[in-house]
Amino acid sequence: MKIQVSELEHGIRLIVLNGKLDSGGVYAVEMDFLHHCAGERRNILVDMSNVSYVSSIGVPMLVNAARIVTGKGAKMALLNPQKNVMDVLEMVGVTGIIPVYFDLTAARRAF
């Protein structure tokens, strides 16, 4: 699992995840991921288009990050999860907590 972070306009931080959100992937990026979510008040957009798998250990990382972000009065959203990843996110109820977008323009407007 790899992570890339960039800043978009209007205070949006884009976090791109690449790889599998399994135990090894979460171990590799969780501290860095949460650090980028817990800093100054910023809206967070997590690009999941290159995440090929999410396990039960990957879900709490996303939910905890969303709680941190919304606790600061900001928003978090997921962008472009693959179908198998989206199926898992829907099945465990993440989509009821974190909005999901399949279009970057729509995601930016949501903030």
C-alpha positions in Angstrom: 0.0 0.0 0.0 1.3 3.4 -0.9 -0.1 6.9 -0.2 0.3 10.2 -2.1 -1.0 13.5 -0.8 -1.7 16.7 -2.7 -3.6 19.9 -2.1 -6.5 20.9 -4.4 -8.2 24.3 -4.5 -10.6 25.5 -1.8 -8.9 23.7 1.0 -9.3 20.1 -0.3 -6.6 17.6 0.5 -6.5 14.7 -2.0 -5.1 11.5 -0.6 -4.5 8.8 -3.2 -4.3 5.2 -1.9 -2.6 2.5 -4.0 -2.7 -1.2 -3.2 -4.6 -3.4 -0.8 -6.2 -2.2 2.4 -5.5 -5.5 4.2 -3.5 -5.9 7.4 -0.2 -5.2 5.7 -1.5 -2.3 3.7 -3.1 -0.7 6.8 0.1 -1.2 8.8 2.1 0.5 6.0 0.0 3.7 5.7 -2.4 4.1 8.7 -0.3 6.5 10.7 0.6 8.6 7.7 -3.0 8.6 6.5 -4.5 9.6 9.9 -1.8 12.3 10.2 -2.9 13.9 7.0 -6.5 13.7 8.1 -5.9 15.0 11.7 -3.9 18.1 10.8 -5.4 21.5 10.2 -9.1 21.7 9.3 -9.3 20.5 5.7 -11.8 18.6 3.6 -10.4 15.2 2.7 -11.0 13.4 -0.6 -9.6 9.9 -0.7 -9.0 8.5 -4.2 -9.6 4.8 -4.0 -9.4 4.0 -7.7 -6.2 2.1 -7.2 -7.3 0.2 -4.1 -7.9 -3.4 -5.3 -9.1 -4.9 -2.0 -10.4 -3.8 1.4 -10.5 -6.2 4.3 -12.2 -5.9 7.7 -9.1 -4.2 9.1 -9.1 -1.5 6.3 -12.7 -0.4 7.0 -12.0 1.0 10.5 -9.1 3.1 9.2 -11.5 4.9 6.8 -14.2 5.3 9.4 -11.7 6.6 12.1 -10.4 9.1 9.6 -13.9 10.3 8.8 -14.6 10.8 12.5 -11.4 12.8 12.9 -12.2 15.0 9.9 -15.9 15.6 10.7 -15.0 16.2 14.3 -13.0 19.3 13.1 -16.0 20.5 11.2 -14.7 19.4 7.8 -15.9 16.7 5.4 -14.4 13.5 4.0 -15.4 11.7 0.8 -14.2 8.7 -1.2 -13.6 8.8 -4.9 -13.8 6.1 -7.5 -13.7 2.8 -5.6 -13.5 -0.3 -7.8 -16.6 -2.4 -7.9 -15.4 -5.1 -5.5 -14.2 -2.4 -3.0 -17.5 -0.5 -3.3 -19.4 -3.8 -2.7 -17.5 -4.2 0.6 -18.0 -0.5 1.6 -21.8 -0.8 1.0 -22.1 -4.2 2.8 -20.5 -2.9 6.0 -22.3 0.4 5.9 -19.3 2.8 5.2 -21.3 4.5 2.4 -23.8 5.6 5.1 -20.9 7.4 6.9 -18.6 8.6 4.1 -20.1 9.8 0.8 -18.8 8.2 -2.3 -18.3 9.9 -5.7 -17.4 8.6 -9.1 -16.6 12.0 -10.6 -13.9 14.4 -9.4 -15.9 17.4 -10.3 -18.9 16.2 -8.3 -16.7 15.4 -5.4 -15.1 18.8 -5.4 -18.6 20.5 -5.5 -19.7 18.4 -2.5 -17.2 20.3 -0.4 
